[in-house]
Amino acid sequence: MNPELRSPEETEAWLVLLRAPGLGATRLRSLVTRAGSAATVLSDLERLRREFSFADETLAWLRTPDRARVAADREWLAVDGHQLLTWLDEDYPALLREAGAAPAALFVAGDTSRLWLPQIAIVGARNATAGGLANARSFAQHLAAAGFAVTSGLADGVDAAAHSATLDAAAPTIAVMGTGPDLIYPRKHAALAARIRATGALVSEFPPGVEARPAHFPRRNRIIAGLSLGVLVVEASTQSGSLITARLAGEQGREVFALPGSIHNPLARGCHQLIRQGARLVETAAEIIEDLAPLAQALGERLRQHLLLPTAIGPVTAGAPARDADYGRVLAALGHDPIGLDELSSRTSLGVAALSSMLLLLELDGEVSSCGGGRYQRR
């Protein structure tokens, strides 16, 4: 199902289910898959309750949810650029779907198509050293230049450095949050979050209004690992949450990279521990690119097929997807100066949603560049 075609009743049912106490992601995925839709779960609740053995508090909520909370969630979704990606949606990120214990749904502020880009997670210490921050920025810039989206957790230190450097390189970055999508944590990163949203995406499995709690961050780390082809740990103590991200990545079959450091630096010990456990020691971004390039190319092909509009499907030659005349109109309308989506829509008479998908496809093929701020230009 395309999220844009989802009925209001189905969206409402999802919002009810996502706030149900005692209904975890795994059971919720099974429940909607078994029923075929979220709305069917609510309409066929009495039959399903026998199969799924709901707790009393879960059943009470599903029968009489707090409509004010659900209405607030609807208001958040009504804002331009806010979306709910559910387990039943075709746009649910492919790599995350394959990960163990994937969320049943994601609240996204920004461009959901960015979640299908080949991603590398860069994580590390909140209190990183000056050298660690410099490494995070350098690796992020080089990986972004190679075509990777950089994913991290919007935290202080390494996370913020990686996000900022990627944005400065005019490349998309994705921030996975341990709060609801409307609450930036830490608050001082509000401006950074706004920049990320403009060209990438803010992602959370928590509904709007949910505040930061310690238990949320391992769940956030699971999503970071699940979205990414690999995880780079820049600096980390032996108790760092970054090691959780690395462990989850390994469990999901993703690549784990770690930067070595001085034996006198406490923030190098977590990386050294990972290396002893089998993570790849890397000294340059080129080593990561070499390892992940085949996986990124395979994911890129899946993305091309996913983004092809029905009108664009036709005979394919030399392995490239066929394009219809609309792509020619887009390229003709683009110049070598950056242009925003609204202006491009006016020039081509194409909708913004269709343009966003077409531009991403053209970007993957190296014909278009994203210039930040929702603007594009021909290469």
C-alpha positions in Angstrom: 0.0 0.0 0.0 1.2 3.5 -0.8 0.9 5.7 2.3 -0.6 8.5 0.2 -3.4 6.1 -0.8 -4.1 4.8 2.7 -7.7 5.6 3.8 -8.2 7.9 6.8 -9.9 5.0 8.6 -6.8 2.8 8.1 -4.5 5.6 9.3 -6.7 6.2 12.4 -6.7 2.4 13.2 -2.9 2.4 13.0 -2.6 5.3 15.4 -4.8 3.5 17.8 -2.8 0.3 17.6 0.6 2.1 17.9 -0.5 3.6 21.3 -1.9 0.4 22.7 -0.1 -0.6 25.9 1.4 -4.0 26.0 1.3 -4.5 22.2 4.9 -4.7 21.2 6.3 -4.3 17.6 6.5 -8.1 17.0 3.0 -8.8 18.1 1.6 -5.8 16.2 3.4 -6.9 13.0 1.9 -10.4 13.3 -1.5 -8.9 14.2 -1.9 -6.6 11.2 -0.4 -9.2 8.8 -2.9 -11.8 10.1 -5.8 -9.4 9.8 -4.7 -7.8 6.5 -5.2 -4.2 7.8 -5.2 -2.2 10.9 -8.9 -1.4 10.5 -9.7 -5.1 10.4 -7.9 -5.6 13.7 -10.3 -3.2 15.4 -13.4 -4.3 13.6 -12.7 -8.0 14.2 -11.3 -7.5 17.7 -13.4 -10.1 19.5 -12.3 -12.9 17.2 -8.6 -11.9 17.2 -8.5 -11.5 21.0 -8.8 -15.3 21.4 -5.9 -15.9 19.0 -3.6 -13.2 20.4 -4.5 -13.3 24.1 -4.5 -9.5 24.7 -3.7 -8.3 28.2 -6.6 -6.5 29.9 -5.0 -3.1 29.5 -4.4 -3.7 25.8 -8.0 -4.8 25.2 -9.4 -1.9 27.2 -7.4 0.6 25.1 -8.4 -1.0 21.8 -12.0 -0.9 22.7 -12.0 2.7 24.0 -8.8 4.5 23.0 -8.0 8.1 24.1 -9.4 9.9 21.1 -7.7 13.2 22.1 -4.3 11.5 21.8 -5.2 10.0 18.5 -6.5 13.3 17.3 -3.2 14.9 18.2 -1.3 12.3 16.2 -3.6 13.0 13.2 -2.8 16.7 13.5 0.9 16.0 13.4 0.4 13.8 10.3 -1.6 16.6 8.7 1.6 18.8 8.4 3.3 18.8 5.1 6.2 16.4 5.0 5.0 14.3 7.9 4.2 10.7 7.2 3.5 7.4 8.8 5.1 4.4 7.2 3.6 1.1 8.3 4.6 -2.5 8.0 1.9 -3.0 5.3 3.2 -0.1 3.2 5.3 -0.7 0.1 7.5 2.3 1.1 8.6 0.7 4.4 12.4 0.6 4.1 13.6 -2.6 2.6 16.6 -3.2 4.7 14.8 -2.4 7.9 12.0 -4.8 7.0 14.6 -7.6 6.8 16.1 -6.8 10.2 15.0 -8.7 13.3 12.4 -7.0 15.5 11.7 -4.2 13.1 9.2 -1.5 14.2 5.6 -2.0 13.1 5.6 1.6 11.9 7.7 4.7 11.6 6.8 8.4 12.0 8.8 10.3 9.5 9.4 14.1 9.1 11.1 14.7 5.7 11.6 12.7 2.6 10.6 9.0 3.1 12.4 8.0 -0.1 15.7 8.8 1.6 15.2 5.7 3.8 15.8 3.6 0.7 19.2 5.1 0.0 22.3 3.1 0.7 23.1 4.2 4.3 26.2 4.0 6.5 25.6 4.6 10.2 28.3 6.7 12.0 28.0 6.5 15.8 30.2 7.2 18.8 30.8 9.0 22.1 28.7 12.0 23.2 31.8 13.4 24.9 34.1 12.6 21.9 37.6 14.1 21.7 38.5 16.8 19.2 40.2 14.1 17.2 37.2 11.9 17.3 34.9 14.7 16.1 37.3 15.5 13.3 37.3 11.8 12.2 33.5 11.7 12.3 33.3 14.8 10.1 36.0 13.5 7.7 34.5 10.1 7.3 31.0 11.5 6.9 32.1 13.9 4.1 34.0 11.2 2.2 31.2 8.6 2.5 28.6 11.2 1.5 30.7 12.1 -1.6 30.7 8.4 -2.5 26.9 8.4 -2.6 26.0 7.1 0.9 23.4 8.7 3.1 24.8 9.0 6.7 22.6 7.8 9.5 23.0 8.5 13.2 21.1 9.3 16.4 21.1 13.1 16.7 23.0 12.9 19.9 25.9 15.1 21.1 29.4 14.4 19.9 30.0 12.0 17.1 26.3 11.9 16.0 26.0 15.6 15.6 29.4 15.9 13.9 28.4 13.2 11.3 25.0 14.8 10.6 26.5 18.3 10.2 29.4 17.3 8.0 27.0 15.4 5.7 24.7 18.4 5.4 27.7 20.6 4.7 28.6 18.2 1.8 25.0 18.8 0.4 24.1 15.2 1.0 21.2 13.6 2.8 21.4 12.4 6.4 18.9 10.5 8.5 18.4 11.0 12.2 16.7 8.3 14.2 15.2 9.6 17.4 14.6 8.2 20.8 11.6 10.5 21.3 8.4 11.2 19.4 9.1 12.9 16.0 8.0 16.3 17.4 10.4 16.4 20.3 14.0 17.1 19.5 16.5 15.6 22.0 18.7 17.2 23.0 16.8 20.5 22.5 19.9 22.4 21.4 19.9 20.3 18.2 16.6 21.9 17.0 18.4 23.8 14.2 20.3 20.7 13.2 17.1 18.7 13.1 15.5 21.3 10.9 18.4 21.1 8.4 18.2 17.3 8.4 14.4 17.4 7.8 14.9 19.7 4.8 16.9 17.3 2.7 16.8 14.0 4.6 14.5 12.6 7.3 13.8 12.5 11.0 12.6 9.0 12.0 11.0 7.7 15.1 9.0 4.6 16.1 7.4 6.6 18.9 4.2 8.6 18.5 4.2 12.4 18.8 4.6 13.7 22.4 6.7 10.7 23.7 9.6 12.1 25.7 13.1 10.7 26.0 13.5 7.7 28.3 16.6 5.5 28.8 14.8 2.4 27.4 14.1 4.2 24.1 17.7 4.6 23.0 18.5 0.9 22.5 15.3 0.7 20.4 16.6 3.7 18.4 19.9 2.0 18.0 18.2 -1.1 16.6 16.6 1.1 13.9 19.9 2.8 13.0 21.5 -0.6 12.5 18.6 -1.9 10.6 18.5 0.9 8.1 22.2 0.8 7.4 24.4 -1.4 5.3 27.1 -1.0 7.9 28.0 0.8 11.1 31.1 2.8 11.8 32.1 3.4 15.4 34.4 6.3 15.7 35.0 6.6 19.5 33.3 4.7 22.3 33.9 3.6 25.9 33.4 0.0 26.8 29.9 1.0 28.2 28.9 3.1 25.2 25.5 2.7 23.6 27.4 2.7 20.3 28.5 -0.8 21.1 24.8 -1.8 21.3 24.3 -0.4 17.8 27.4 -2.4 16.6 26.1 -5.6 18.3 22.7 -5.2 16.7 24.3 -4.5 13.3 26.3 -7.7 13.6 23.2 -9.7 14.6 21.4 -8.4 11.6 24.2 -9.4 9.3 25.5 -5.9 8.6 29.1 -4.8 8.4 30.8 -3.3 11.5 33.8 -1.0 11.3 35.8 0.6 14.0 38.5 3.2 14.2 41.6 2.4 16.3 42.9 4.9 18.7 45.6 5.5 21.4 45.8 2.9 24.2 45.8 5.9 26.5 42.4 7.2 25.3 39.5 5.7 27.2 37.2 6.4 24.3 39.3 4.1 22.1 38.7 1.0 24.3 35.2 0.3 23.0 36.5 0.4 19.4 39.4 -1.9 20.3 36.9 -4.3 22.0 34.9 -4.4 18.8 38.0 -5.1 16.7 38.9 -8.0 19.0 35.4 -9.3 18.5 35.7 -9.2 14.7 34.8 -5.7 13.6 37.0 -4.4 10.7 39.7 -2.0 11.7 39.6 0.9 9.2 41.8 3.9 8.7 40.2 5.5 5.7 36.7 5.9 4.3 37.9 4.3 1.1 38.2 0.9 2.9 34.5 1.2 4.0 33.4 2.2 0.5 35.3 -0.7 -1.0 33.5 -3.1 1.3 30.0 -1.7 1.0 30.0 -0.7 -2.7 28.6 -4.1 -4.0 25.9 -4.0 -1.3 25.1 -0.4 -2.1 24.8 -1.1 -5.8 22.4 -4.0 -5.1 20.3 -1.8 -2.9 20.4 0.9 -5.6 18.9 -1.5 -8.1 16.1 -2.4 -5.7 15.5 1.3 -5.1 15.3 2.0 -8.9 12.7 -0.7 -9.3 10.8 0.6 -6.3 10.7 4.2 -7.5 9.7 3.5 -11.1 6.3 5.0 -11.7 3.7 2.9 -13.5 3.8 5.2 -16.5 7.6 4.8 -16.6 7.7 1.0 -17.0 8.5 -0.2 -20.5 11.3 -2.0 -22.4 14.6 -2.0 -20.5 17.9 -1.9 -22.3 21.4 -2.4 -20.9 20.0 -3.0 -17.4 18.7 0.6 -17.1 15.0 1.4 -16.2 13.0 2.8 -19.1 11.7 6.3 -18.7 8.7 8.1 -20.1 8.5 11.7 -21.5 8.0 13.1 -17.9 11.7 12.5 -17.1 12.6 14.5 -20.2 10.4 17.3 -19.0 12.1 17.3 -15.6 15.6 17.4 -17.1 14.6 20.1 -19.5 13.1 22.2 -16.6 16.2 21.8 -14.5 19.1 24.1 -15.1 22.6 24.3 -13.7 21.3 26.6 -10.9 19.5 25.1 -7.9 15.7 25.1 -8.1 13.1 24.1 -5.5 10.4 21.5 -5.9 7.5 24.0 -6.0 9.1 25.9 -8.9 9.9 22.6 -10.7 6.3 21.5 -10.2 5.1 24.7 -11.8 7.4 24.3 -14.8 6.6 20.7 -15.4 2.9 20.5 -14.2 3.9 17.4 -12.3 3.0 16.8 -8.6 5.6 17.2 -5.9 5.3 13.6 -4.8 6.0 12.3 -8.3 8.8 14.7 -8.7 10.5 13.7 -5.5 10.6 10.0 -6.6 11.8 10.9 -10.1 14.5 13.3 -8.9 15.8 10.6 -6.5 16.0 8.1 -9.4 17.8 10.7 -11.5 20.1 11.4 -8.6 21.0 7.8 -8.4 21.8 7.8 -12.1 24.1 10.7 -11.6 22.1 13.2 -13.7 20.8 15.4 -10.9 22.4 16.7 -7.7 20.6 17.6 -4.5 21.7 21.1 -3.4 20.2 21.1 0.1 17.1 23.0 1.2 14.9 20.9 -1.1 16.6 22.2 -4.2 18.0 20.3 -7.2 20.1 21.0 -10.3 21.5 19.1 -13.3 25.0 17.8 -13.1 
